[in-house]
Amino acid sequence: TGMFTFDPGFTSTASCESKITYIDGDAGVLLYRGYPIEQIAEQGDFLETCYLMLFGELPTPAQKADFDYRVTRHTMVHDQMNRFFQGFRRDAHPMAIMVACVGALSAFYHDSTDISDDKQRMIASLRMIAKMPTLAAMAYKYSIGQPFVYPKNDLDYTSNFLRMCFAVPCEEFVVNPIYARALDRIFILHADHEQNASTSTVRLAGSSGANPFACIAAGIACLWGPAHGGANEAALKMLEEIGTPDNVAKYVAKAKDKNDPFRLMGFGHRVYKNYDPRARIMQKTTHEVLAQLGIKDDPLLEVAVQLEQIALKDEYFIEKKLYPNIDFYSGITLKAMGFPTSMFTVLFALARTVGWIAQWAEMIEDPSQKIGRPRQLYIGPDKREYVPIGNRG
Ligand code: CMC
């Protein structure tokens, strides 16, 4: 009972006011703080995007240098973290490790769990942006049984991450600039996406006053699902399963079949009812990376291109306005760089951390902020008398 609006999936409820990200799903427009995603992805870098997210404006060269330095200072994780990892089985999904380790940061950095202190909030933000690549690389190294590689802070953010993932001790390692640029772009494209499920989770967790590390851990847990961040992993697995362009039609038919739960992973979006602008940039980046690496006939790319062409011409997909989303192409690029599919969602979490943090900070600083507390429409039994166990059945 009660006069509440019933809105499952919150398809028509605005949960907050926000100045960070604007999406026009019908037009396929995405702006970060007013700047078109295409321009940022083409001309900016990921740490500049982080600055823009956190402070609302693009940095001057001096501000950018200072910000890069401040993030870089926090890339190390406490040595005790190493032992934390040893508790996991080697075959643990790296997302399971990320949920645990990021939540555990609150046990290491008590000072920045004080959310009433502006300075500490900023330090917590910088710590998370800086430590996510280190933790993500550790999760990867652990899963393949290689020793952890420590951050090398004279490298840029993304090159440093690639080195922590792919270098091995006692061997020279040179970061491939094609990979670094492409991955940095992937990070930019994933940095924020207004009130999606994981961001709403972070806000809801934060609305109770929980510390930022715990809130971001909650966001990572939500992102893991295949309908959300897990879609990049699911999309690549699907392309591998389809295998060759001749199989595409069969899978498209499966996706259209009402009695088959199969969906085309990397297709469809709650907000975009037009081409996802991030997918366009991602598609271009994928072609560029493969071309620069001299990969001419990548079978997965052929399947993806074919699938996209068939689906975009199909009545079902046209009618339901289902277009490729960002996750459709990102997996092919990540795979070409050497990342296993189990790391794809971790990379998404790494990039989305700044969006989560910016949204969390915006909420904390909003004087109208209240604890998030949705209501429900109760459909259970009416009031009834308790029957002692001896009198039942
Ligand atoms: N393949 C086939 N049919 C689909 C698909 C798909 N990928 N997506 C939606 N539909 C159909 C769905 O069956 C439904 O049909 P009907 O109206 O006849 O029941 C209709 O389209 C509307 O779908 P919905 O599930 O009600 O829409 P939603 O807004 O709740 O879901 C979505 C959006 C992204 C969860 C969904 O499109 C989906 O499951 N896509 C595949 C997973 C995916 O790629 N997710 C990544 C999203 S982008 C990155 C991110 O958010 O992390």
Residues whose N, C-alpha, C, O or C-beta is under 5 A from the ligand:
A	BS01	CMC	P226 A227 H228 G229 A231 A255 F262 R263 L264 M265 G266 F267 G268 H269 R270 K320 N325
